[in-house]
Amino acid sequence: MRILLGSKTLEVRPVVRTAPLPDDADDPAIWIHPRNPRLSLILGTNKARAPRGAIGAFDLNGRLLQLVSNINQPNNVDVAYNFVLGRERIDIAVATERYASRLRIFRIDPARRRLVDITDPDGAKVFVGEEGERAMPMGIALYQAGRGEVHAIVSRKSGPKQGYLHQYRLTPTRNGRVRVQFIRAFGAFSGEGEIEAVCVDSELGYVYYADEGVGIRKYAVNPALPERELALFATDYEGDQEGIALYAPKHGDGFLLCTEQIEGGSKLHLYPRFGRQSKPIATINTGADETDGLDASAHNFGAPFESGLVVAMNSEGRNFWLYCWADIEAAMKKA
């Protein structure tokens, strides 16, 4: 990974490359273990038709611990914490299932470090009433709305120029499963390409999504607030606008990370988390091939990820590359 600040170019390499997935790696999500961060997981989608479509769970050394199969083309996945299910608060992973037009919701068992399906099959349908590609979910980001409430912001393969994204409340059923409740349709679309990458900053109350080939759009994620576009940035990429992630330390400004998808060496652009995201602070050549999905965390996972990590999808290897945030930070200071 090379970081470009002004005219300087610095080299930063991934420290872990996960085992490959069987067909087509697409999108990662980081789950932080509640008691021992070293036991945290990298979840990654294997984008294929059922029965081969799957979600893989990797440890921080890149070893595949679990492969949850028979998902009909999972695209993106995200994680939320302290979701209220009955009398419990649990961590969940939620993925889009394109050819079933629904979400797949999993409980994350911290003791066994495994995903357990808690989807209400009929109640987790999305884009109900739509047909064809307009009914096919692609991107997802989870909004922690407070008091254990979680919303899913879902994009799709194709859609209208207004109301492209849908927002759903995740709702427990009496038998311990989870369904979705439609809240609203929102978000502009250029009509070019598609929208897949979505990222939510729950603390600041924003949702970002990539209108591929055009730019990244910013809205308020709280459905009670007026719907209006707050920003359109990252409009000068040569490659498609793809994965978006948040690096949000507890005591610091943080960054919004945005992927420019390029064959053989996708770029990562770092924007300020606070204030305007008009221009990147730094641009990184990751070396990862045609990156779609991205995630980041500022949590201390222990060596070598004491300052957090960035996970990027690597298409050619059908896997995910893990970078130390300390290496990125050190390179930026030297430049």
Buried (B, 14 or more C-beta within 10 A) or exposed (E): BBBBBEEEEBEBEBBBBBBBBBBBBBBBBBBBBEEEBEBBBBBBBBBBEBEBBBBBBBBBEBEBBBBBBEBBBBBBBBBBBBBBBEEEEBBBBBBBBBBBBBBBBBBBEBEEBBBBBBBBEEBBBBBEEBEEBBBBBBBBBBBBBEEBBBBBBBBBBBBEEEBBBBBBBBBBEEEEBBBBEEBBBBBBBBEEBBBBBBBBBBEEBBBBBBBBBBBBBBBBBBBEEEBEEEBBBBEEBEBBBBBBBBBBBEEEEBBBBBBBBBEEBBBBBBBBBEEEBEEBEBBBBBBBBBBBBBBBBBBBBEEBBBBBBBBBBBBEBBBBBBBBBBBBBBBBEEB
